[in-house]
């Protein structure tokens, strides 16, 4: 499992974005809502800010964090969201999720 991997120096690898999504899921009550808007590929601002270490595409949230078998499970994600809405707001992509 990737979340059990080592970084070459004996330390376990961490996936901060996965940890964040786990914490959001944990904090939401049943059917609680989460709204996010983020710079998204192919817009240049998805790459311009050096703090953006997770480049997102339109289907990233849907595939990795929603549905019966979210792809992020292989990285340690243990929740599940339902995608209620998604789309573009100017140069940012937005998602509206419910705790599944």
N, C-alpha and C positions, 0 to 999 in steps of 0.2 A: 504494500500500500504506500502511495506517495507520502502520506502524512507520517509514516514510520521511517522514512528515509533519513540518512545522515548527510550533513553538509561537507563531509570529507575530513572534518576535524573532530568528529565524535558527538557533535550536537545535533539533536533532532531538528529537521526542517520545520518551519512554521509557515502558515499561509494566512497572513493577517486579514485579507479580504474574506476568506472563508470564516475565520473567527468572528469578524464583524457581522456577517450574515447569520451565523449561529446565534450571536447575542441579540440581534434584532428579532429573530424568531422566538428566542426564549422570553424576551421582554414583552412581546405582544400578547394580549389576551386572545382567547379563541375568537376567530373572525376579526381580529384587530387588523387595521389597515396600515400599510407602509407605502409612502409615495417617495420616489426618487427621480431626479433629473440629473443627467450627466452628459459631458461631452462624449461623442460617440463617433466611431469610424463611419464615414470617410472624412469627417470634418477635421481640418488640421489641428484645432485646439485639443483634440483627443491626444495628440502627440506633443504639443508645444510645452505644456507645463511639465517640468521634470519630476514633479511629485506624482504624476499619473503613472503608476507602475502597473496598473491593470487596464489595458486598452480594451474597451468594450465595443461590441458590435450590436446591431439591433436584436439579435436573438440570444445574446449572452445570458441575460437574466432568465429568460423563458427556459432555455435548455439546461442551464446549470442549477437553477434553484426552484423550478416549478414542476408540477406534474407528479406522477406516481413514482418515477425513478430519476430524480434529478442527477445530472452528470457530476455535480460537485460532491457527491457521496464518496467518490474515490479520493477526495482530498480532505475528508473529515466533516463535511456538512451533514448535519443530522436532523434538519428540519424539512419542511415542505411548504411552499407557498402556492397560492392560486393566483394566476395572472388575471386581473380584472380589466386592465386597460393598458395600452402602450401606444406610443406614437411620438412624433416630433413636435417640439416647441422651439421654434427658431433653429438654432444649431445644437440643441440638446435633445437627447432622447429621454422620454419619461416612461416610467412603469408605475402602476398602481397594483399592489399586491395585498392579498389577504392571507393571514396565517391559516395554513391548511390542516 
